[in-house]
Amino acid sequence: MKQIYWTPFRIVFPAMLASLSIGLFSASVVIADDEASDDVIQMIVDLLVDKDQDMRALGLQQVRESAKGEAATKRFTALLAQLAPEAQSALIDALADRGDKTASAAVLEALKSRDEPVRVASLRALGALGDASQTSLLVQALSAASPAERKAAEQSLTRLIAEGVNAAIVAEMKQATPPVRVKLLGVLAARRAADCFPAVLEAAQESNMGVRMAAMTLLGQLAGPEQVAGMLQGVLKANPGSERESAEKAVMFVCNRIADANKRGDPILAAFNQRSKEEQTILLTTLGRVGGPAALKVVEEAIADQDAKQCDAGMRALCNWPDASIAPRLLELAKTAPDANHRIAAFRALIRVAALRDHRSEAERLDLLKTAMEMATRDEERNLVLQRAKAVRTVETLRFVVHYLAQPALAQEACATVVELAHHRKLRDSNKAEFDKALDTVIEIGKDPDVVDRAKRYKKGQT
């Protein structure tokens, strides 16, 4: 049997009703089973059409949390046509939170409204109330003139939980415009749609660069080693420059999921050996980003090749190496490579890997940076060393860096590094006197207001 207790706050205390919290009101209605009675439904309907905003808010909470059942949902949706646009939007949001798909037909009808807020609320509600059959409608809304409608549609496509939604999105993607395909690829990524890899691999080879990049981004997030061969086709399709670099990094992200670091290059090598010489030259830099002993052998062969393109590609691959195991070879090439550009590239790569965190001690990493500083012939390179020193968080690094505060061409980068080291409170507090002296210098000579402000705060012991 249903037990319903209704506290008539409105009759007894009308002046207090507006200040009552929604939580207090919800405690005034207790329904012992899943179906609300007609009396309770009518009470909520009365609240929803009330002229008082607080009364309507109480009614909306009851729609969300109480009065369960399809009959109640139908009564609430029947009100939509009677309400002003603002009230319609609020009720649609409440129906979405309610989660009863019985409301979906009314929400679809509300999409025909002339009022944008109502359409936005309806599109947003379909994420909770819709199914795969609404996919096409939501995709169409991605091209709406209203940014709010586009955003709501994208959110609903991401949230929609129903069988066949991913497949429906893929079907729509094939016939959509490039900007919409880019958005749909983002939706599939957010949905973690690993069942759509074949379509995404196709998209990675499309003529439109935006679509290709979105597809490779998705694959970088979700794909496994078995997709690497197809992703390499995306690398080959990518334009040289930033697009190809992004595609290479997507492949790297996938390969890095292989637990054994020495085997991460295997999926690339398996496909690499099936490619033409020209394609292999392009793919060398991707191989370099993943690294490993087998990859190093291939890269070294390219560097030794008499063909200039092969040699250049091999050098770029080596300079992309993901860890400091390559540091001795980079050091050698920085000193002895026949080509001046190769020496410069190797030296800059040496600075990059010197500070990478790995099995080496902090002292070893700092020593390599000091070696690079001794080798540097240009202030640009010296500043790069100081910048990379931020990653070696020891007092010895501070002592190394403060020397350069007195050199005008290097002082500002040294200031930034001192402040970044000081950011680590345990290191700063353990060496307070040295840090205070260095921070005083930063405050005196620093030109970047943010760096100076941080120096002042760290000097006071603030974070």
RAVEN-V752672 format. One record per run of one state. SS is the DSSP state (A for helix, B for strand, O for the rest). FROM is the first residue (numbers start at 0). LEN is the number of residues. Records with the same first field share a line. If there is no record, write none. Layout:
SS: FROM-LEN, FROM-LEN
This chain:
O: 0-8, 12-4, 19-2, 26-11, 48-4, 65-4, 78-1, 82-2, 98-2, 110-5, 129-2, 141-5, 159-5, 175-2, 190-3, 203-5, 222-2, 237-4, 255-5, 263-2, 272-4, 290-2, 304-3, 319-4, 336-3, 354-7, 375-3, 391-3, 406-1, 422-2, 430-1, 445-3, 459-4
A: 8-4, 16-3, 21-5, 37-11, 52-13, 69-9, 79-3, 84-14, 100-10, 115-14, 131-10, 146-13, 164-11, 177-13, 193-10, 208-14, 224-13, 241-14, 260-3, 265-7, 276-14, 292-12, 307-12, 323-13, 339-15, 361-14, 378-13, 394-12, 407-15, 424-6, 431-14, 448-11
